[in-house]
Amino acid sequence: MSTPSQIAAQAARTRRRLYLAAGLVLLLLAVAGGWFLGRGASDPVEEAPAAPEPSPTSQADGFELLDGGELSQGLPVRFPHTPQGAVSATVHGLHAQSTNDARALAEVLSTYHRADYDAGDIEEGILADRALEMRLNQPDGSDFDMDDFPSPASYHYITPVAVWWQEQDADTVEVAVLADMEASDGAAVVVEGRYIFGRTLVWDEGTRGGDWVVDAVTDPTRTGTRPRPEEYELDHPSWTPIIITGADEGS
C-alpha cells in the first residue's frame, strides 16, 4: 500500500503533467488561430485587447531590473518583497529559459515556479511545444524530424524588452512581459517574433526563506482574447521598457 507521502508525490507529478499537457493544447489553438509569436495578428479583432492597460505603478523612464539577493544554481533568487521584486523575478525566470537543455529548463522552472519539474516533464511539455513550433514553420522541401529535436545545434532565445504589472495585494502581483523570441532547429528552420508572457507571482515565505514564485501562467499570446498588433510594439502605452543597470548588465 502506498504511503501518504508517496500518494502526495504522485498527485504532484500528475498536476505537473496536466499543466504541461495543457500548454501543448494552448499552443495548438494558438497556431490554428494564426497568431503564435505575434504573427498574423493583423486580422480584425472584435474582443477587448488581452494586453493589460498601462501599469498603475509604471516608471516614467523605464523599469529598472533588480538582481536577486543571492544565486541558486547560478540563477538570481531572493528578490525584494515588492512589486518590483516580483517583476524582476519574472524577467530573470523567462530569460533563463533560453535553452533547449531539458535538465537546465527543469532547474529553471523548479527555481522560479511553485511546482517542481524534472527532465521528463520538460521533454513532454516545453520541448514538445518547441518541436511542434519548428515543424509548423518548416520551409517547403526541408527535412525536420520532431523526434530528433532538440539537436545540439538548436537554440531558443527569449529576450524580455518591456513589462507591465499590477499589485493585487502585498503578496500577489500580476505580471506581463513583452519579449523578442528567436528559435531554430539548428538547420533549416528559424522562427522569430514577439511574444507576450503572463504570470501570477505570489510571495512564499517557505521558499528560500521568502521569495516570489510563479503560481499561474496566463500568457496573453496563447489565450482566446488575442492581443492586437499594436500591443506587440514597445511604444504601446501598456509597456514599461526594461532598464538593465549595474550587476544585471551582461547577464
Salt bridges, closest charged atoms under 4 A:
GLU70 OE1 - ARG78 NH1 3.59
ASP118 OD2 - ARG13 NH2 2.66
ASP121 OD1 - ARG13 NH1 3.80
ASP121 OD2 - ARG16 NE 3.09
ASP121 OD1 - ARG17 NH1 3.53
GLU124 OE1 - ARG17 NH1 2.54
ASP129 OD2 - ARG222 NH1 3.53
ASP171 OD1 - HIS81 NE2 2.70
ASP180 OD1 - ARG194 NE 2.37
ASP211 OD2 - ARG208 NE 2.87
ASP215 OD1 - ARG114 NE 2.87
ASP219 OD1 - ARG199 NH1 2.64
ASP248 OD1 - HIS92 NE2 3.63
